[in-house]
Amino acid sequence: MLNNIGPAGLLLIAVVVLVLFGRGKIAGLMGEVGKGITAFKRGVKDPEGNEIEDATATADGSAARDVTPEERERDNA
């Protein structure tokens, strides 16, 4: 099925994806893919998992906050 897609077909697919999602969304997605690849390489290099503690910090440096609803709130929902 995919053996018959030539350069013109790939270009058409790329244009359709660009029109549907926009340049900003695609750039953000590629940035997230790059971060994932970097984290994977770091994990392969350091299998002890020392970076896991750093994963709970957000981008602005503050610690992640637990937003799990309390038991009372779950009963009300």
PDB file of N, CA, C and O in Angstrom, chain B, residues numbered from 101:
ATOM      1  N   MET B 101       0.813  -1.181   0.000  1.00  0.00           N
ATOM      2  CA  MET B 101       0.000   0.000   0.000  1.00  0.00           C
ATOM      3  C   MET B 101       0.866   1.259   0.000  1.00  0.00           C
ATOM      4  O   MET B 101       0.652   2.157  -0.814  1.00  0.00           O
ATOM      5  N   LEU B 102       1.836   1.328   0.901  1.00  0.00           N
ATOM      6  CA  LEU B 102       2.679   2.512   0.986  1.00  0.00           C
ATOM      7  C   LEU B 102       3.820   2.506  -0.022  1.00  0.00           C
ATOM      8  O   LEU B 102       4.557   3.486  -0.130  1.00  0.00           O
ATOM      9  N   ASN B 103       3.970   1.417  -0.758  1.00  0.00           N
ATOM     10  CA  ASN B 103       5.050   1.329  -1.734  1.00  0.00           C
ATOM     11  C   ASN B 103       4.820   2.240  -2.934  1.00  0.00           C
ATOM     12  O   ASN B 103       5.772   2.594  -3.631  1.00  0.00           O
ATOM     13  N   ASN B 104       3.576   2.622  -3.184  1.00  0.00           N
ATOM     14  CA  ASN B 104       3.251   3.413  -4.353  1.00  0.00           C
ATOM     15  C   ASN B 104       3.260   4.916  -4.104  1.00  0.00           C
ATOM     16  O   ASN B 104       2.977   5.681  -5.026  1.00  0.00           O
ATOM     17  N   ILE B 105       3.570   5.362  -2.899  1.00  0.00           N
ATOM     18  CA  ILE B 105       3.594   6.795  -2.604  1.00  0.00           C
ATOM     19  C   ILE B 105       4.932   7.359  -3.074  1.00  0.00           C
ATOM     20  O   ILE B 105       5.998   6.937  -2.626  1.00  0.00           O
ATOM     21  N   GLY B 106       4.848   8.311  -3.975  1.00  0.00           N
ATOM     22  CA  GLY B 106       6.060   8.934  -4.494  1.00  0.00           C
ATOM     23  C   GLY B 106       6.301  10.278  -3.837  1.00  0.00           C
ATOM     24  O   GLY B 106       5.609  10.638  -2.884  1.00  0.00           O
ATOM     25  N   PRO B 107       7.270  11.020  -4.334  1.00  0.00           N
ATOM     26  CA  PRO B 107       7.567  12.343  -3.763  1.00  0.00           C
ATOM     27  C   PRO B 107       6.376  13.303  -3.836  1.00  0.00           C
ATOM     28  O   PRO B 107       6.162  14.093  -2.916  1.00  0.00           O
ATOM     29  N   ALA B 108       5.608  13.240  -4.912  1.00  0.00           N
ATOM     30  CA  ALA B 108       4.435  14.115  -5.036  1.00  0.00           C
ATOM     31  C   ALA B 108       3.386  13.764  -3.973  1.00  0.00           C
ATOM     32  O   ALA B 108       2.758  14.658  -3.407  1.00  0.00           O
ATOM     33  N   GLY B 109       3.199  12.498  -3.706  1.00  0.00           N
ATOM     34  CA  GLY B 109       2.252  12.054  -2.679  1.00  0.00           C
ATOM     35  C   GLY B 109       2.678  12.487  -1.294  1.00  0.00           C
ATOM     36  O   GLY B 109       1.854  12.933  -0.495  1.00  0.00           O
ATOM     37  N   LEU B 110       3.977  12.357  -1.003  1.00  0.00           N
ATOM     38  CA  LEU B 110       4.487  12.795   0.296  1.00  0.00           C
ATOM     39  C   LEU B 110       4.342  14.304   0.472  1.00  0.00           C
ATOM     40  O   LEU B 110       4.021  14.775   1.563  1.00  0.00           O
ATOM     41  N   LEU B 111       4.576  15.055  -0.592  1.00  0.00           N
ATOM     42  CA  LEU B 111       4.411  16.497  -0.540  1.00  0.00           C
ATOM     43  C   LEU B 111       2.953  16.866  -0.288  1.00  0.00           C
ATOM     44  O   LEU B 111       2.673  17.777   0.491  1.00  0.00           O
ATOM     45  N   LEU B 112       2.035  16.179  -0.929  1.00  0.00           N
ATOM     46  CA  LEU B 112       0.612  16.422  -0.725  1.00  0.00           C
ATOM     47  C   LEU B 112       0.200  16.112   0.712  1.00  0.00           C
ATOM     48  O   LEU B 112      -0.563  16.870   1.311  1.00  0.00           O
ATOM     49  N   ILE B 113       0.690  15.021   1.265  1.00  0.00           N
ATOM     50  CA  ILE B 113       0.398  14.661   2.656  1.00  0.00           C
ATOM     51  C   ILE B 113       0.945  15.727   3.602  1.00  0.00           C
ATOM     52  O   ILE B 113       0.266  16.117   4.552  1.00  0.00           O
ATOM     53  N   ALA B 114       2.160  16.198   3.351  1.00  0.00           N
ATOM     54  CA  ALA B 114       2.767  17.222   4.199  1.00  0.00           C
ATOM     55  C   ALA B 114       1.951  18.521   4.161  1.00  0.00           C
ATOM     56  O   ALA B 114       1.764  19.166   5.192  1.00  0.00           O
ATOM     57  N   VAL B 115       1.472  18.899   2.987  1.00  0.00           N
ATOM     58  CA  VAL B 115       0.674  20.119   2.863  1.00  0.00           C
ATOM     59  C   VAL B 115      -0.650  19.974   3.615  1.00  0.00           C
ATOM     60  O   VAL B 115      -1.074  20.899   4.307  1.00  0.00           O
ATOM     61  N   VAL B 116      -1.297  18.829   3.483  1.00  0.00           N
ATOM     62  CA  VAL B 116      -2.566  18.597   4.182  1.00  0.00           C
ATOM     63  C   VAL B 116      -2.367  18.641   5.689  1.00  0.00           C
ATOM     64  O   VAL B 116      -3.173  19.246   6.396  1.00  0.00           O
ATOM     65  N   VAL B 117      -1.315  18.015   6.193  1.00  0.00           N
ATOM     66  CA  VAL B 117      -1.029  18.037   7.629  1.00  0.00           C
ATOM     67  C   VAL B 117      -0.750  19.462   8.089  1.00  0.00           C
ATOM     68  O   VAL B 117      -1.213  19.868   9.155  1.00  0.00           O
ATOM     69  N   LEU B 118      -0.005  20.220   7.306  1.00  0.00           N
ATOM     70  CA  LEU B 118       0.300  21.607   7.654  1.00  0.00           C
ATOM     71  C   LEU B 118      -0.963  22.450   7.697  1.00  0.00           C
ATOM     72  O   LEU B 118      -1.118  23.280   8.592  1.00  0.00           O
ATOM     73  N   VAL B 119      -1.861  22.253   6.752  1.00  0.00           N
ATOM     74  CA  VAL B 119      -3.110  23.016   6.727  1.00  0.00           C
ATOM     75  C   VAL B 119      -3.999  22.628   7.906  1.00  0.00           C
ATOM     76  O   VAL B 119      -4.618  23.495   8.522  1.00  0.00           O
ATOM     77  N   LEU B 120      -4.069  21.338   8.228  1.00  0.00           N
ATOM     78  CA  LEU B 120      -4.941  20.890   9.312  1.00  0.00           C
ATOM     79  C   LEU B 120      -4.458  21.345  10.686  1.00  0.00           C
ATOM     80  O   LEU B 120      -5.261  21.780  11.510  1.00  0.00           O
ATOM     81  N   PHE B 121      -3.168  21.249  10.936  1.00  0.00           N
ATOM     82  CA  PHE B 121      -2.655  21.496  12.272  1.00  0.00           C
ATOM     83  C   PHE B 121      -1.996  22.856  12.436  1.00  0.00           C
ATOM     84  O   PHE B 121      -1.925  23.358  13.558  1.00  0.00           O
ATOM     85  N   GLY B 122      -1.524  23.454  11.396  1.00  0.00           N
ATOM     86  CA  GLY B 122      -0.851  24.738  11.506  1.00  0.00           C
ATOM     87  C   GLY B 122       0.610  24.580  11.869  1.00  0.00           C
ATOM     88  O   GLY B 122       1.029  23.570  12.435  1.00  0.00           O
ATOM     89  N   ARG B 123       1.381  25.614  11.525  1.00  0.00           N
ATOM     90  CA  ARG B 123       2.824  25.553  11.734  1.00  0.00           C
ATOM     91  C   ARG B 123       3.190  25.537  13.216  1.00  0.00           C
ATOM     92  O   ARG B 123       4.134  24.852  13.610  1.00  0.00           O
ATOM     93  N   GLY B 124       2.452  26.286  14.044  1.00  0.00           N
ATOM     94  CA  GLY B 124       2.767  26.356  15.477  1.00  0.00           C
ATOM     95  C   GLY B 124       2.589  25.032  16.184  1.00  0.00           C
ATOM     96  O   GLY B 124       3.429  24.636  16.992  1.00  0.00           O
ATOM     97  N   LYS B 125       1.484  24.335  15.881  1.00  0.00           N
ATOM     98  CA  LYS B 125       1.234  23.038  16.521  1.00  0.00           C
ATOM     99  C   LYS B 125       2.296  22.021  16.132  1.00  0.00           C
ATOM    100  O   LYS B 125       2.769  21.251  16.968  1.00  0.00           O
ATOM    101  N   ILE B 126       2.664  22.025  14.858  1.00  0.00           N
ATOM    102  CA  ILE B 126       3.659  21.057  14.387  1.00  0.00           C
ATOM    103  C   ILE B 126       5.020  21.350  15.014  1.00  0.00           C
ATOM    104  O   ILE B 126       5.736  20.425  15.399  1.00  0.00           O
ATOM    105  N   ALA B 127       5.384  22.639  15.121  1.00  0.00           N
ATOM    106  CA  ALA B 127       6.656  22.999  15.746  1.00  0.00           C
ATOM    107  C   ALA B 127       6.662  22.584  17.220  1.00  0.00           C
ATOM    108  O   ALA B 127       7.669  22.075  17.713  1.00  0.00           O
ATOM    109  N   GLY B 128       5.559  22.796  17.920  1.00  0.00           N
ATOM    110  CA  GLY B 128       5.466  22.376  19.319  1.00  0.00           C
ATOM    111  C   GLY B 128       5.567  20.872  19.475  1.00  0.00           C
ATOM    112  O   GLY B 128       6.211  20.371  20.397  1.00  0.00           O
ATOM    113  N   LEU B 129       4.925  20.161  18.566  1.00  0.00           N
ATOM    114  CA  LEU B 129       4.973  18.705  18.606  1.00  0.00           C
ATOM    115  C   LEU B 129       6.386  18.196  18.365  1.00  0.00           C
ATOM    116  O   LEU B 129       6.837  17.273  19.042  1.00  0.00           O
ATOM    117  N   MET B 130       7.083  18.790  17.411  1.00  0.00           N
ATOM    118  CA  MET B 130       8.456  18.376  17.137  1.00  0.00           C
ATOM    119  C   MET B 130       9.367  18.686  18.330  1.00  0.00           C
ATOM    120  O   MET B 130      10.292  17.929  18.622  1.00  0.00           O
ATOM    121  N   GLY B 131       9.101  19.800  19.015  1.00  0.00           N
ATOM    122  CA  GLY B 131       9.871  20.117  20.222  1.00  0.00           C
ATOM    123  C   GLY B 131       9.669  19.068  21.297  1.00  0.00           C
ATOM    124  O   GLY B 131      10.623  18.662  21.961  1.00  0.00           O
ATOM    125  N   GLU B 132       8.419  18.624  21.473  1.00  0.00           N
ATOM    126  CA  GLU B 132       8.139  17.580  22.462  1.00  0.00           C
ATOM    127  C   GLU B 132       8.780  16.252  22.066  1.00  0.00           C
ATOM    128  O   GLU B 132       9.266  15.517  22.926  1.00  0.00           O
ATOM    129  N   VAL B 133       8.782  15.943  20.784  1.00  0.00           N
ATOM    130  CA  VAL B 133       9.438  14.720  20.308  1.00  0.00           C
ATOM    131  C   VAL B 133      10.933  14.794  20.604  1.00  0.00           C
ATOM    132  O   VAL B 133      11.533  13.812  21.042  1.00  0.00           O
ATOM    133  N   GLY B 134      11.534  15.964  20.363  1.00  0.00           N
ATOM    134  CA  GLY B 134      12.963  16.148  20.651  1.00  0.00           C
ATOM    135  C   GLY B 134      13.277  15.968  22.123  1.00  0.00           C
ATOM    136  O   GLY B 134      14.285  15.356  22.476  1.00  0.00           O
ATOM    137  N   LYS B 135      12.404  16.508  23.000  1.00  0.00           N
ATOM    138  CA  LYS B 135      12.602  16.341  24.446  1.00  0.00           C
ATOM    139  C   LYS B 135      12.487  14.876  24.838  1.00  0.00           C
ATOM    140  O   LYS B 135      13.229  14.395  25.694  1.00  0.00           O
ATOM    141  N   GLY B 136      11.551  14.168  24.207  1.00  0.00           N
ATOM    142  CA  GLY B 136      11.390  12.747  24.503  1.00  0.00           C
ATOM    143  C   GLY B 136      12.597  11.930  24.084  1.00  0.00           C
ATOM    144  O   GLY B 136      13.024  11.024  24.800  1.00  0.00           O
ATOM    145  N   ILE B 137      13.142  12.252  22.926  1.00  0.00           N
ATOM    146  CA  ILE B 137      14.332  11.540  22.450  1.00  0.00           C
ATOM    147  C   ILE B 137      15.512  11.818  23.373  1.00  0.00           C
ATOM    148  O   ILE B 137      16.280  10.914  23.702  1.00  0.00           O
ATOM    149  N   THR B 138      15.650  13.079  23.790  1.00  0.00           N
ATOM    150  CA  THR B 138      16.737  13.438  24.708  1.00  0.00           C
ATOM    151  C   THR B 138      16.592  12.698  26.032  1.00  0.00           C
ATOM    152  O   THR B 138      17.575  12.188  26.569  1.00  0.00           O
ATOM    153  N   ALA B 139      15.367  12.637  26.563  1.00  0.00           N
ATOM    154  CA  ALA B 139      15.141  11.927  27.823  1.00  0.00           C
ATOM    155  C   ALA B 139      15.414  10.431  27.659  1.00  0.00           C
ATOM    156  O   ALA B 139      15.946   9.792  28.567  1.00  0.00           O
ATOM    157  N   PHE B 140      15.053   9.881  26.514  1.00  0.00           N
ATOM    158  CA  PHE B 140      15.317   8.462  26.265  1.00  0.00           C
ATOM    159  C   PHE B 140      16.811   8.188  26.232  1.00  0.00           C
ATOM    160  O   PHE B 140      17.285   7.227  26.837  1.00  0.00           O
ATOM    161  N   LYS B 141      17.553   9.036  25.525  1.00  0.00           N
ATOM    162  CA  LYS B 141      19.010   8.848  25.453  1.00  0.00           C
ATOM    163  C   LYS B 141      19.641   8.976  26.831  1.00  0.00           C
ATOM    164  O   LYS B 141      20.547   8.218  27.176  1.00  0.00           O
ATOM    165  N   ARG B 142      19.164   9.933  27.617  1.00  0.00           N
ATOM    166  CA  ARG B 142      19.682  10.114  28.966  1.00  0.00           C
ATOM    167  C   ARG B 142      19.372   8.890  29.816  1.00  0.00           C
ATOM    168  O   ARG B 142      20.200   8.468  30.623  1.00  0.00           O
ATOM    169  N   GLY B 143      18.179   8.314  29.638  1.00  0.00           N
ATOM    170  CA  GLY B 143      17.806   7.118  30.388  1.00  0.00           C
ATOM    171  C   GLY B 143      18.632   5.910  30.000  1.00  0.00           C
ATOM    172  O   GLY B 143      18.948   5.071  30.844  1.00  0.00           O
ATOM    173  N   VAL B 144      18.984   5.817  28.727  1.00  0.00           N
ATOM    174  CA  VAL B 144      19.816   4.700  28.275  1.00  0.00           C
ATOM    175  C   VAL B 144      21.222   4.846  28.825  1.00  0.00           C
ATOM    176  O   VAL B 144      21.855   3.864  29.214  1.00  0.00           O
ATOM    177  N   LYS B 145      21.710   6.091  28.854  1.00  0.00           N
ATOM    178  CA  LYS B 145      23.062   6.335  29.335  1.00  0.00           C
ATOM    179  C   LYS B 145      23.163   6.141  30.852  1.00  0.00           C
ATOM    180  O   LYS B 145      24.175   5.644  31.346  1.00  0.00           O
ATOM    181  N   ASP B 146      22.112   6.533  31.595  1.00  0.00           N
ATOM    182  CA  ASP B 146      22.115   6.452  33.050  1.00  0.00           C
ATOM    183  C   ASP B 146      20.941   5.585  33.509  1.00  0.00           C
ATOM    184  O   ASP B 146      19.902   6.115  33.903  1.00  0.00           O
ATOM    185  N   PRO B 147      21.093   4.256  33.464  1.00  0.00           N
ATOM    186  CA  PRO B 147      19.971   3.374  33.782  1.00  0.00           C
ATOM    187  C   PRO B 147      19.578   3.380  35.256  1.00  0.00           C
ATOM    188  O   PRO B 147      18.569   2.773  35.616  1.00  0.00           O
ATOM    189  N   GLU B 148      20.338   4.041  36.112  1.00  0.00           N
ATOM    190  CA  GLU B 148      20.002   4.076  37.532  1.00  0.00           C
ATOM    191  C   GLU B 148      18.749   4.893  37.803  1.00  0.00           C
ATOM    192  O   GLU B 148      18.105   4.712  38.837  1.00  0.00           O
ATOM    193  N   GLY B 149      18.393   5.794  36.885  1.00  0.00           N
ATOM    194  CA  GLY B 149      17.172   6.574  37.048  1.00  0.00           C
ATOM    195  C   GLY B 149      17.335   7.795  37.918  1.00  0.00           C
ATOM    196  O   GLY B 149      16.385   8.203  38.586  1.00  0.00           O
ATOM    197  N   ASN B 150      18.527   8.398  37.931  1.00  0.00           N
ATOM    198  CA  ASN B 150      18.747   9.568  38.765  1.00  0.00           C
ATOM    199  C   ASN B 150      17.946  10.779  38.295  1.00  0.00           C
ATOM    200  O   ASN B 150      17.726  11.697  39.084  1.00  0.00           O
ATOM    201  N   GLU B 151      17.506  10.812  37.052  1.00  0.00           N
ATOM    202  CA  GLU B 151      16.768  11.956  36.546  1.00  0.00           C
ATOM    203  C   GLU B 151      15.289  11.890  36.901  1.00  0.00           C
ATOM    204  O   GLU B 151      14.558  12.845  36.640  1.00  0.00           O
ATOM    205  N   ILE B 152      14.832  10.797  37.486  1.00  0.00           N
ATOM    206  CA  ILE B 152      13.417  10.664  37.810  1.00  0.00           C
ATOM    207  C   ILE B 152      13.012  11.699  38.855  1.00  0.00           C
ATOM    208  O   ILE B 152      11.904  12.231  38.787  1.00  0.00           O
ATOM    209  N   GLU B 153      13.875  11.997  39.812  1.00  0.00           N
ATOM    210  CA  GLU B 153      13.544  12.999  40.808  1.00  0.00           C
ATOM    211  C   GLU B 153      13.326  14.361  40.162  1.00  0.00           C
ATOM    212  O   GLU B 153      12.477  15.130  40.611  1.00  0.00           O
ATOM    213  N   ASP B 154      14.086  14.665  39.109  1.00  0.00           N
ATOM    214  CA  ASP B 154      13.956  15.944  38.431  1.00  0.00           C
ATOM    215  C   ASP B 154      12.691  16.011  37.590  1.00  0.00           C
ATOM    216  O   ASP B 154      12.262  17.108  37.233  1.00  0.00           O
ATOM    217  N   ALA B 155      12.083  14.888  37.263  1.00  0.00           N
ATOM    218  CA  ALA B 155      10.919  14.881  36.387  1.00  0.00           C
ATOM    219  C   ALA B 155       9.687  15.468  37.059  1.00  0.00           C
ATOM    220  O   ALA B 155       8.740  15.848  36.370  1.00  0.00           O
ATOM    221  N   THR B 156       9.675  15.552  38.390  1.00  0.00           N
ATOM    222  CA  THR B 156       8.513  16.103  39.077  1.00  0.00           C
ATOM    223  C   THR B 156       8.521  17.616  39.079  1.00  0.00           C
ATOM    224  O   THR B 156       7.505  18.224  39.416  1.00  0.00           O
ATOM    225  N   ALA B 157       9.616  18.245  38.721  1.00  0.00           N
ATOM    226  CA  ALA B 157       9.667  19.704  38.660  1.00  0.00           C
ATOM    227  C   ALA B 157       9.085  20.171  37.341  1.00  0.00           C
ATOM    228  O   ALA B 157       9.284  19.540  36.303  1.00  0.00           O
ATOM    229  N   THR B 158       8.361  21.287  37.389  1.00  0.00           N
ATOM    230  CA  THR B 158       7.764  21.832  36.175  1.00  0.00           C
ATOM    231  C   THR B 158       8.772  22.718  35.466  1.00  0.00           C
ATOM    232  O   THR B 158       9.896  22.891  35.936  1.00  0.00           O
ATOM    233  N   ALA B 159       8.369  23.275  34.339  1.00  0.00           N
ATOM    234  CA  ALA B 159       9.274  24.072  33.521  1.00  0.00           C
ATOM    235  C   ALA B 159       9.751  25.328  34.243  1.00  0.00           C
ATOM    236  O   ALA B 159      10.868  25.785  33.999  1.00  0.00           O
ATOM    237  N   ASP B 160       8.927  25.900  35.134  1.00  0.00           N
ATOM    238  CA  ASP B 160       9.344  27.113  35.828  1.00  0.00           C
ATOM    239  C   ASP B 160      10.156  26.817  37.085  1.00  0.00           C
ATOM    240  O   ASP B 160      10.517  27.738  37.817  1.00  0.00           O
ATOM    241  N   GLY B 161      10.445  25.549  37.342  1.00  0.00           N
ATOM    242  CA  GLY B 161      11.311  25.183  38.455  1.00  0.00           C
ATOM    243  C   GLY B 161      10.555  24.834  39.725  1.00  0.00           C
ATOM    244  O   GLY B 161      11.160  24.325  40.669  1.00  0.00           O
ATOM    245  N   SER B 162       9.257  25.088  39.780  1.00  0.00           N
ATOM    246  CA  SER B 162       8.501  24.750  40.973  1.00  0.00           C
ATOM    247  C   SER B 162       8.161  23.262  40.961  1.00  0.00           C
ATOM    248  O   SER B 162       8.124  22.627  39.907  1.00  0.00           O
ATOM    249  N   ALA B 163       7.919  22.732  42.127  1.00  0.00           N
ATOM    250  CA  ALA B 163       7.615  21.308  42.224  1.00  0.00           C
ATOM    251  C   ALA B 163       6.203  21.047  41.723  1.00  0.00           C
ATOM    252  O   ALA B 163       5.337  21.919  41.791  1.00  0.00           O
ATOM    253  N   ALA B 164       5.984  19.852  41.225  1.00  0.00           N
ATOM    254  CA  ALA B 164       4.663  19.462  40.750  1.00  0.00           C
ATOM    255  C   ALA B 164       3.709  19.385  41.928  1.00  0.00           C
ATOM    256  O   ALA B 164       4.108  19.048  43.043  1.00  0.00           O
ATOM    257  N   ARG B 165       2.458  19.696  41.676  1.00  0.00           N
ATOM    258  CA  ARG B 165       1.459  19.769  42.721  1.00  0.00           C
ATOM    259  C   ARG B 165       0.469  18.625  42.535  1.00  0.00           C
ATOM    260  O   ARG B 165       0.079  18.328  41.406  1.00  0.00           O
ATOM    261  N   ASP B 166       0.058  17.980  43.620  1.00  0.00           N
ATOM    262  CA  ASP B 166      -0.913  16.903  43.554  1.00  0.00           C
ATOM    263  C   ASP B 166      -2.301  17.510  43.418  1.00  0.00           C
ATOM    264  O   ASP B 166      -2.740  18.265  44.286  1.00  0.00           O
ATOM    265  N   VAL B 167      -2.993  17.182  42.330  1.00  0.00           N
ATOM    266  CA  VAL B 167      -4.327  17.731  42.087  1.00  0.00           C
ATOM    267  C   VAL B 167      -5.398  16.647  42.163  1.00  0.00           C
ATOM    268  O   VAL B 167      -6.503  16.826  41.651  1.00  0.00           O
ATOM    269  N   THR B 168      -5.076  15.534  42.796  1.00  0.00           N
ATOM    270  CA  THR B 168      -6.041  14.464  42.959  1.00  0.00           C
ATOM    271  C   THR B 168      -7.147  14.936  43.904  1.00  0.00           C
ATOM    272  O   THR B 168      -6.853  15.442  44.987  1.00  0.00           O
ATOM    273  N   PRO B 169      -8.412  14.778  43.512  1.00  0.00           N
ATOM    274  CA  PRO B 169      -9.494  15.245  44.388  1.00  0.00           C
ATOM    275  C   PRO B 169      -9.535  14.451  45.680  1.00  0.00           C
ATOM    276  O   PRO B 169      -9.236  13.258  45.713  1.00  0.00           O
ATOM    277  N   GLU B 170      -9.908  15.140  46.732  1.00  0.00           N
ATOM    278  CA  GLU B 170     -10.047  14.475  48.023  1.00  0.00           C
ATOM    279  C   GLU B 170     -11.195  13.468  47.955  1.00  0.00           C
ATOM    280  O   GLU B 170     -12.010  13.525  47.035  1.00  0.00           O
ATOM    281  N   GLU B 171     -11.265  12.557  48.911  1.00  0.00           N
ATOM    282  CA  GLU B 171     -12.278  11.521  48.880  1.00  0.00           C
ATOM    283  C   GLU B 171     -13.692  12.110  48.918  1.00  0.00           C
ATOM    284  O   GLU B 171     -14.590  11.605  48.244  1.00  0.00           O
ATOM    285  N   ARG B 172     -13.892  13.173  49.701  1.00  0.00           N
ATOM    286  CA  ARG B 172     -15.212  13.814  49.765  1.00  0.00           C
ATOM    287  C   ARG B 172     -15.617  14.360  48.401  1.00  0.00           C
ATOM    288  O   ARG B 172     -16.766  14.220  47.983  1.00  0.00           O
ATOM    289  N   GLU B 173     -14.655  14.988  47.704  1.00  0.00           N
ATOM    290  CA  GLU B 173     -14.957  15.575  46.411  1.00  0.00           C
ATOM    291  C   GLU B 173     -15.264  14.510  45.373  1.00  0.00           C
ATOM    292  O   GLU B 173     -16.082  14.734  44.480  1.00  0.00           O
ATOM    293  N   ARG B 174     -14.622  13.357  45.476  1.00  0.00           N
ATOM    294  CA  ARG B 174     -14.891  12.281  44.529  1.00  0.00           C
ATOM    295  C   ARG B 174     -16.313  11.758  44.706  1.00  0.00           C
ATOM    296  O   ARG B 174     -16.972  11.411  43.726  1.00  0.00           O
ATOM    297  N   ASP B 175     -16.794  11.699  45.963  1.00  0.00           N
ATOM    298  CA  ASP B 175     -18.146  11.223  46.213  1.00  0.00           C
ATOM    299  C   ASP B 175     -19.190  12.186  45.654  1.00  0.00           C
ATOM    300  O   ASP B 175     -20.264  11.759  45.229  1.00  0.00           O
ATOM    301  N   ASN B 176     -18.883  13.473  45.651  1.00  0.00           N
ATOM    302  CA  ASN B 176     -19.815  14.475  45.143  1.00  0.00           C
ATOM    303  C   ASN B 176     -19.869  14.505  43.641  1.00  0.00           C
ATOM    304  O   ASN B 176     -20.858  14.968  43.073  1.00  0.00           O
ATOM    305  N   ALA B 177     -18.850  14.033  42.986  1.00  0.00           N
ATOM    306  CA  ALA B 177     -18.794  14.111  41.525  1.00  0.00           C
ATOM    307  C   ALA B 177     -19.608  13.065  40.841  1.00  0.00           C
ATOM    308  O   ALA B 177     -19.647  13.019  39.611  1.00  0.00           O
TER     309      ALA B 177
END
